[in-house]
Amino acid sequence: MTVLDVQGLQTHFFTDAGVVKAVDGVSFSLGEGEVLGLVGESGSGKSVTGFSILRLVDPPGRVVGGQILFRGQDLAHLGEREMRGLRGNRIAMIFQDPMMTLNPVLRIETQMVEAVRAHERVSPAAARDRAIKALARVGIPSPAERLEAYPHQFSGGMRQRVAIAIALLNGPDLIVADEPTTALDVTIQSQILAEVQELARETGTALIWITHDLAVVAGLADKISVMYAGRIVESGPTDAVLTAPGHPYTEGLLGSIPGHGRRGERLTQIPGMAPNMARLPEGCAFAPRCPRASGTCRADAPGISDAGPGRSLRCHHPTLSAEGTA
């Protein structure tokens, strides 16, 4: 069953330098227990997409078009009171910095109990019991004792686990995770990724995992959407996209991963810089950095085309044929 169906989402920022189309016609869907990896460089629009779903975009930005259908209900047209009832309850978000979630002057127990009682009429004891179970679920030892601690008494990895536990407290249908493991060491990152994947499968929670690293979502996501300059340029099943990328940008991201090439070879890199979103080039936004770019690319923006079962591309000269073969 479909949990989230985003169609033609547009989020613009109205600045003195001009209109920044941070999200420009993004579409994807997500079913129960499904994990979507939303991948791209900094400034590609992936985090703004996540914030747009929860209606957390601050002025001068606002959602100007498209649909955000959550269980058939269009979030783009809900009032703020209705959205508050959904946030932290049926839709949760895990931020990149756990201190954006945790109040440094309140004990963990206070914050978790309030997160439960804000949406349900339960006793403090019942809410505390739920908090203990949530902490145990994300691998925090002695959860009853750790409830008494303040955020600064946890390591960075443990704080992120607490943030994940808070997101899981009310059994949400959807979690948006905005690069929550970027600042963690590789060992802790691997543990959290495994725990989140298992939790999604056990609870049927749909998950959007936002990251700049394709390697992170390789073993986590069921499908991948690659973003560049506010648009999804490639999407499809994870294995298919990583095995045979169809867009030159996806190919460049994969080539930049250490260990992806042959031993002793230099890492490949995508030349140039991400474009200024207030002054995008004519045609394809990736053309100035693309080794396959032609005059057509610089003149006309490509549309979305099919590239095999469940796959789509936005490219005039893809590395895949229409049937999805290299």
Sequence and secondary structure as in RCSB ss.txt:
>XXXX:A:sequence
MTVLDVQGLQTHFFTDAGVVKAVDGVSFSLGEGEVLGLVGESGSGKSVTGFSILRLVDPPGRVVGGQILFRGQDL
AHLGEREMRGLRGNRIAMIFQDPMMTLNPVLRIETQMVEAVRAHERVSPAAARDRAIKALARVGIPSPAERLEAY
PHQFSGGMRQRVAIAIALLNGPDLIVADEPTTALDVTIQSQILAEVQELARETGTALIWITHDLAVVAGLADKIS
VMYAGRIVESGPTDAVLTAPGHPYTEGLLGSIPGHGRRGERLTQIPGMAPNMARLPEGCAFAPRCPRASGTCRAD
APGISDAGPGRSLRCHHPTLSAEGTA
>XXXX:A:secstr
 EEEEEEEEEEEEEETTEEEEEEEEEEEEEETT EEEEE  TTSSHHHHHHHHTT   TTEEEEEEEEEETTEEG
GG  HHHHHHHBTTTEEEE SSGGGTS TTS HHHHHHHHHHTTS   HHHHHHHHHHHHHHTT SSHHHHTTS 
GGGS HHHHHHHHHHHHHTT  SEEEEESTTTTS HHHHHHHHHHHHHHHHHH  EEEEEES HHHHHTT SEEE
EEETTEEEEEEEHHHHHHS  SHHHHHHHHTSTTSS TT       S    TTS  SS TTGGG TT  HHHHHS
    EE STT EE  SS SS TTS  
